[in-house]
């Protein structure tokens, strides 16, 4: 029976080739949707790495006329002390512009054992940074005031970079070079990973450098950890304090929770667009399968009537048409699986191999269910053809 079905499909290869290509394209698009969807869910399930709910970001620009680095340092340290002295402020930290969920990135590269590693997120921070965000220290230590020594080459890295460089080995005390391998940098601490790019993006390689006095010229962010009872009235007082302290500066206060919500929506846009495209394609494939099978029934009424006349049951006729559709789907899936397997083998888009494997299996199941559902009704219609009527029409 199976050999007979293959022979019938081969004899109508030109007619079936378009349907095979259509199912193949649907499989690849669904595979892409499942891959990105599963990866997004996997990233969403990972912990954020920080407490952001009651953290505000103060945006400002340096409008002080003095160019003296020490004067700027004294001014901004006093500014942070005054902010921390407010009753509803728990901690505060001056940092570089690439705060969490800001869509601002600063990247750098390093060299370790002759290998250059690029695309490392570089953050300029102070000693208050982990307390403000409740960042977890995994090994070693964070910076302290004694580390503010010019020319001191020390660094704190996150766990992603630590595993990339050293695997399961201890990273504390290890030394690597900058991108040109001229300056040697010593690791003093390893911190937990932070999903700086929102819930749906995986934590990336990161290193946290302690900025020096000259950085106050260009630093423009203050992270403020507030108590849960901090309201709009307190936010207004904080804004007025900053406006009075930095004359002619553009002051803006943002909540990290709101920034996360906006960033998540931005991240989901490509997945939503891809899902809409996939939905339209699935509808077209379903209509195509349904139409082709319906057309086959009308073209093969004589064949179906003859089979019924020689004793074939309605169920066997229906079973034959459903099997033909499933064989066409199988041929498409074999081709599609060949291309899908290349994604984990070639590490395309740098996604985990398990994501591709699960996405491929779900896509195969989805296509089979789609083809089965679309072929059941035409198969039922074929089973309802009476032999005498079909043969009379012929």
C-alpha atoms as one frame of an Amber mdcrd trajectory, in Angstrom:
protein
   0.000   0.000   0.000   2.769   2.424   0.936   4.656   1.638  -2.271   1.485
   2.281  -4.256   1.013   5.664  -2.552   4.566   6.708  -3.334   4.072   5.681
  -6.955   0.903   7.760  -7.212   2.645  10.779  -5.664   5.582  10.394  -8.043
   3.309  10.222 -11.057   1.861  13.599 -10.005   5.179  15.108  -8.945   4.625
  18.388 -10.802   1.275  18.847  -9.118   2.629  17.891  -5.679   5.919  19.790
  -5.897   4.279  23.150  -5.208   2.575  21.773  -2.106   5.866  20.267  -0.891
   7.631  23.610  -1.286   4.773  25.375   0.492   4.942  22.999   3.451   8.742
  23.315   3.483   8.582  27.116   3.698   5.985  26.863   6.446   8.206  24.503
   8.407  11.196  26.851   8.184   9.179  29.887   9.272   7.570  27.979  12.138
  11.000  26.668  13.101  12.269  30.255  13.278   9.283  31.352  15.382   9.670
  28.442  17.795  13.445  28.989  18.024  13.200  32.664  18.930  10.165  32.050
  21.110  11.829  29.262  23.095  15.019  31.281  23.427  13.056  34.280  24.688
  11.205  32.128  27.203  14.452  30.507  28.342  15.965  33.945  28.932  12.796
  35.147  30.654  13.007  32.248  33.114  16.510  33.268  34.191  16.815  35.634
  37.175  17.304  39.331  36.441  20.378  39.512  38.675  19.432  42.862  40.261
  16.609  44.469  42.210  15.271  47.193  39.927  11.759  47.801  41.263  12.661
  50.759  43.472  15.651  52.106  41.585  15.470  55.441  39.784  17.893  56.820
  37.230  18.736  60.522  37.276  19.929  61.773  33.896  21.956  64.969  33.887
  24.702  66.696  31.949  27.745  68.319  33.474  27.222  72.089  33.305  29.880
  73.079  35.825  32.297  75.643  34.455  35.326  74.307  36.299  37.613  71.924
  34.422  39.561  70.916  37.502  39.118  67.172  38.010  39.540  67.304  41.788
  36.932  70.053  42.109  34.471  68.015  40.053  35.152  64.979  42.188  34.460
  66.882  45.403  31.283  68.405  43.977  29.758  65.134  42.753  30.765  63.194
  45.855  29.032  65.866  47.915  26.032  65.674  45.591  25.730  61.919  46.125
  26.088  62.342  49.903  23.247  64.863  49.923  21.050  62.543  47.863  21.764
  59.634  50.212  20.901  61.871  53.171  17.318  62.219  51.945  14.950  60.177
  54.132  13.555  58.003  51.336  16.888  57.246  49.662  18.623  53.987  50.589
  21.695  54.303  48.370  23.006  56.081  45.293  25.716  55.512  42.708  27.193
  57.548  39.861  27.689  55.371  36.808  28.255  55.486  33.071  25.388  55.940
  30.639  24.849  52.219  29.982  22.513  51.616  32.915  20.106  48.644  32.857
  17.413  48.693  30.151  18.749  51.914  28.620  19.615  50.570  25.151  23.001
  52.234  25.665  26.057  50.038  25.240  29.782  50.473  25.706  31.868  47.547
  24.512  35.513  46.629  24.738  37.814  43.694  24.080  40.507  41.785  25.928
  43.254  39.335  25.106  43.825  36.158  27.101  46.331  33.456  26.191  46.688
  34.858  22.692  42.939  34.880  22.016  41.142  38.142  21.446  37.658  38.306
  22.922  35.456  41.170  21.779  31.938  42.463  22.386  32.353  42.708  26.156
  30.008  45.180  27.816  32.100  47.732  29.691  30.599  49.529  32.689  32.187
  52.392  34.616  31.037  52.222  38.230  31.860  53.223  41.794  31.959  51.392
  45.119  28.214  51.951  45.744  27.055  50.255  42.527  26.328  46.731  43.917
  24.484  48.114  46.959  22.269  50.326  44.808  21.223  47.462  42.503  21.603
  44.649  45.043  24.109  42.983  42.743  25.278  39.612  44.054  29.002  38.988
  44.480  29.937  35.398  43.575  33.663  35.431  44.317  36.379  37.825  45.424
  35.427  41.366  46.356  34.005  44.609  44.989  35.807  47.927  44.839  36.371
  50.085  47.907  37.677  53.611  48.469  41.245  52.346  48.762  41.093  51.233
  45.129  40.926  54.823  43.886  44.619  54.773  43.027  45.735  56.157  39.651
  47.117  53.496  37.339  45.856  50.554  39.376  44.824  47.831  36.912  42.094
  45.786  38.586  38.717  44.647  37.297  35.481  42.908  38.294  33.843  40.622
  35.724  30.507  38.847  35.498  29.956  35.103  35.504  29.412  34.853  31.722
  32.870  36.280  31.027  34.395  34.208  33.809  33.059  30.965  32.306  34.155
  32.087  28.840  37.728  32.668  30.024  38.271  30.121  32.780  35.392  27.635
  32.699  34.894  26.180  36.173  38.312  27.320  37.410  38.733  30.127  39.930
  39.085  33.550  38.289  40.277  35.583  41.275  43.842  36.763  40.826  43.963
  35.819  37.142  45.476  38.368  34.746  44.591  39.211  31.174  45.531  41.985
  28.780  43.539  44.705  27.129  42.638  44.423  23.451  46.170  45.403  22.381
  47.623  43.205  25.145  49.691  46.130  26.404  48.197  46.666  29.872  47.702
  43.748  32.246  44.524  43.686  34.322  43.983  41.645  37.481  40.582  40.180
  38.369  39.525  40.907  41.948  35.888  39.851  41.839  33.162  37.952  39.975
  29.540  39.104  40.154  26.271  37.515  39.131  24.957  38.008  35.596  22.604
  40.906  34.902  20.080  40.931  32.067  20.826  44.512  31.041  18.864  44.142
  27.820  15.567  43.148  29.396  13.775  39.951  30.335  14.018  38.307  26.921
  17.741  38.739  26.224  20.442  36.478  27.633  23.075  38.006  29.926  26.145
  39.015  27.939  29.834  39.190  28.808  30.508  42.166  31.074  33.282  43.824
  33.036  32.974  46.575  35.633  35.750  49.143  35.831  36.222  51.691  38.605
  36.267  55.149  37.050  38.890  57.707  38.035  38.647  61.413  38.813  38.748
  62.502  35.162  35.520  60.595  34.421  33.345  63.163  36.207  33.584  65.325
  33.069  31.452  62.890  31.060  29.501  60.779  33.578  25.784  61.519  33.313
  23.796  58.987  35.347  23.024  58.583  39.031  21.223  55.432  40.143  19.152
  56.018  43.270  17.680  53.206  45.340  14.569  54.497  47.113  12.264  53.066
  49.741   8.944  51.518  48.631   7.023  54.528  49.971   8.812  56.993  47.667
   6.076  58.766  45.723   5.645  61.484  43.124   6.044  64.194  45.763   9.461
  62.881  46.722  10.399  62.555  43.049   9.509  66.227  42.620  11.731  67.198
  45.580  14.583  65.128  44.166  14.181  66.803  40.784  14.239  70.279  42.331
  17.338  69.403  44.332  19.163  68.254  41.196  17.997  71.296  39.213  19.237
  73.642  41.922  22.540  71.789  42.267  23.262  71.669  38.527  22.158  74.941
  37.001  21.211  74.861  33.296  21.426  71.065  33.281  18.835  68.860  31.609
  17.487  66.801  34.500  15.315  63.750  33.926  14.284  61.054  36.391  13.320
  57.616  35.110  12.170  54.465  36.882  14.019  51.298  35.928  10.778  49.317
  36.150   9.234  51.547  33.463  12.367  51.316  31.338  12.234  47.517  31.575
   8.617  47.456  30.393   9.428  49.672  27.411  12.544  47.671  26.551  10.639
  44.371  26.701   8.051  45.698  24.245  10.822  46.785  21.896  12.466  43.350
  22.149   9.240  41.492  21.376   8.474  43.461  18.200  10.540  41.189  15.860
   9.005  38.068  17.394   5.489  39.483  16.993   6.141  40.425  13.356   7.573
  36.972  12.650   4.578  35.346  14.329   2.153  37.373  12.191   4.025  36.379
   9.027   4.008  32.759  10.181   0.256  32.907  10.881  -0.494  34.186   7.375
   1.760  31.528   5.874   0.130  28.787   7.943  -3.312  29.937   6.763  -2.122
  29.886   3.151  -0.638  26.415   3.587  -3.827  25.146   5.207  -5.922  26.553
   2.374  -3.446  25.148  -0.139  -3.565  21.651   1.308  -7.323  21.788   1.576
  -7.675  23.089  -1.986  -5.270  20.566  -3.505  -6.968  17.647  -1.800 -10.395
  18.921  -2.797  -9.196  19.312  -6.371  -7.765  15.790  -6.317 -11.077  14.398
  -5.145 -12.956  16.031  -7.999 -10.339  14.897 -10.529 -10.283  11.358  -9.160
 -13.990  10.726  -8.730 -13.838   7.945 -11.315 -10.884   6.305  -9.554 -12.598
   6.604  -6.177 -15.875   5.258  -7.575 -14.078   2.287  -9.138 -12.337   1.503
  -5.846 -15.643   1.675  -4.015 -17.257  -0.555  -6.700 -14.667  -3.310  -6.267
 -15.222  -3.382  -2.521 -13.116  -0.629  -0.953 -14.741   0.891   2.096 -15.240
   4.606   2.587 -12.756   4.590   5.449 -10.036   3.035   3.268 -10.545   5.719
   0.603 -10.374   8.442   3.230  -7.332   6.767   4.775  -5.581   6.775   1.372
  -6.044  10.514   0.824  -4.931  11.344   4.352  -1.855   9.148   3.936  -0.958
  10.868   0.677  -1.052  14.229   2.422   1.044  12.924   5.317   3.636  11.479
   2.908   3.901  14.844   1.163   4.386  16.461   4.572   7.058  13.899   5.444
   8.989  14.615   2.243   8.885  18.341   3.045   9.954  17.759   6.649  12.914
  15.609   5.622  14.222  18.450   3.468  13.367  21.048   6.100  15.015  19.071
   8.903  18.223  18.896   6.884  18.389  22.682   6.803  17.209  23.071  10.406
  19.950  20.758  11.715  22.569  23.117  10.295  21.588  25.841  12.772  22.877
  24.092  15.937  25.816  22.568  14.048  26.974  25.963  12.740  25.928  27.804
  15.924  23.835  30.286  13.933  22.693  33.336  15.966  24.653  31.936  18.921
  21.583  30.262  20.449  21.808  27.121  22.623  21.646  23.869  20.643  18.822
  22.609  22.867  16.644  25.509  21.687  17.066  24.505  18.037  16.440  20.818
  18.740  13.236  21.454  20.693  12.068  24.007  18.125  12.634  21.506  15.309
  10.661  18.789  17.090   7.783  21.163  17.866   7.756  22.384  14.252   7.573
  18.816  12.924   4.682  18.000  15.250   2.926  21.242  14.305   3.207  20.554
  10.556   1.936  16.999  10.938  -1.067  18.179  12.952  -1.759  20.948  10.422
  -1.652  18.583   7.455  -3.731  15.988   9.279  -6.443  18.480  10.201  -6.543
  19.898   6.651  -6.822  16.463   5.045  -9.512  14.955   7.279 -12.491  16.776
   5.791 -11.556  16.190   2.113 -10.916  12.562   3.018 -14.345  12.374   4.595
 -15.893  13.881   1.463 -14.115  11.295  -0.683 -15.461   8.493   1.492 -19.008
   9.782   0.914 -18.813   9.355  -2.888 -21.224   6.687  -4.094 -19.753   4.235
  -6.663 -22.754   4.353  -9.001 -22.837   8.166  -9.098 -19.091   8.464  -9.711
 -19.049   5.823 -12.456 -22.130   7.313 -14.075 -20.429  10.709 -14.254 -17.416
   9.101 -15.928
